[in-house]
Amino acid sequence: MKVAVFSTKVYDRQFLSAANSPTQHELVFFEPRLNRDTAILAAGFPAVCVFVHDQVDAQTLELIASRGTRLVVLRCAGFNNVDLQAAADLGITVVRVPAYSPYGVAEHAVGLILSLNRKIHRAYNRVREGNFSLDGLLGFNLYERTVGIVGTGKIGLILGQIMKGFGCELLAYDVYRNPELEALGGKYVELPELFANSDIISLHCPLTPETHHLINAEAIEQIKSGVMLINTSRGALIDTLAVIEGLKSGKIGYLGVDVYEQESELFFEDLSGEIIQDDIFQRLTTFPNVLITGHQAFFTSEALRNIAETTFANIADVEQGRSCPNEIRAQASA
Ligand code: NAD
C-alpha cells in the first residue's frame, strides 16, 4: 500500500523502513505534521500514518478523504487527536498501536520519581561545577510511602509492580478495577481519598472529557501537602496554571512531567537558541523541584520496533479485508 508517513524523524524512518522490508509498502516520509494545511501532501495515498501531534480533525479528514485516503494509521496508543466520528462518517478506518511501550513509560515515570526525590538533576550540574555541597539535596525513602495511581491499565499496573518492589503502599483509582493490581495489595479508593493519602500521585489514565484537568485547583486543595505529582500520560490531565499556584504555595512539593498541555508547539523539535513564547511553560522550568522531559517516556528501541511492526500488521489486516484488533471506532474513549 502507498502510505504517506507524517511527522517523521530520523528514528521513525529507520525503524519503519527496517520493519517494512518484508512487506514492501511504498512509504513516503514527510517531516511536517498532518493538519489542514498539509493535507494536500496525502493526495493519492490510500493510507496516512500519523503520531501524537498530527491534527486529524474533521476538516483534515474531509480533505484527505476527498483525495482518496481511506485509512489512518496511528503510530501511538492515544487517539485524542483524531475525530473518530468524522472518520466513521467519511468511511475512513482508524487503527492504532495500543501498547508499544508500557514498561518504557512506567520505567520513565520511576525515573522522574527517583530524580525528583534525590534531586539527581540538580546534583548532576553541581558536581560538574565542582560543588559537592549537599544543601538542598535532602530526599526521602520510598519504602513505606504511599503511591496513588490514577488509571490502572497496562502502564499503571507496571508502575504499581515496580513501586511495590520499593516497598511502597499502593492506592488506586480507575473506572474499572484491575484484579492484578489488587493482587499486588493495591487498594481502590475514590479520588478524594487517593488525593488525601498519597505521597506520590502518578497519572496513567487517558485524556477524555472526564479526565480533562483532573488535577485542578479543587484537586490540589485535597492533596497531601508536599505531594509529588507525576504525569507521563497526557498534558491536559493537569491544569498547569493551578499546578503553578500549588508549586508556589508549596502544596505541590515536586512535579515530574513528560507531557504538557501545549506541548505540540514545543516538543520533538530542537528550539535551542530560539525564544520560547510559552510563558506558562517557561514559568514551570524556573522551579528547582520541577522536572520536565519532552514526551520521551515511550522512546525505547523496543517500543520503536513494536510500533513499526504493529503498524504494518494493522495495514496488512485492513488491506486484506481482515478484522483488525487495533481498529478504533467512535464510541471508544481516547
Ligand atoms: P490502558 O488503556 O491500558 O490504561 C488506561 C486506564 O485508564 C484503563 O484502566 C482505563 O479504565 C483507565 N481510565 C479510563 N478513564 C478513566 C477515568 N476517567 N479515570 C481513571 N481511570 C480511567 O492505557 P496505557 O497503555 O496504560 O496508557 C495510559 C496512557 O499513557 C495513554 O492513554 C496515553 O495517553 C499515555 N501514554 C504516554 C506515553 C508517553 O510517551 N508519555 C506513551 C504511551 C502512552
Residues whose N, C-alpha, C, O or C-beta is under 5 A from the ligand:
A	BS01	NAD	A77 G78 P98 V105 V150 G151 T152 G153 K154 I155 G156 Y173 D174 V175 Y176 H204 C205 P206 L207 E210 T211 T232 S233 R234 D258 H295 Q296 A297 F298 A334
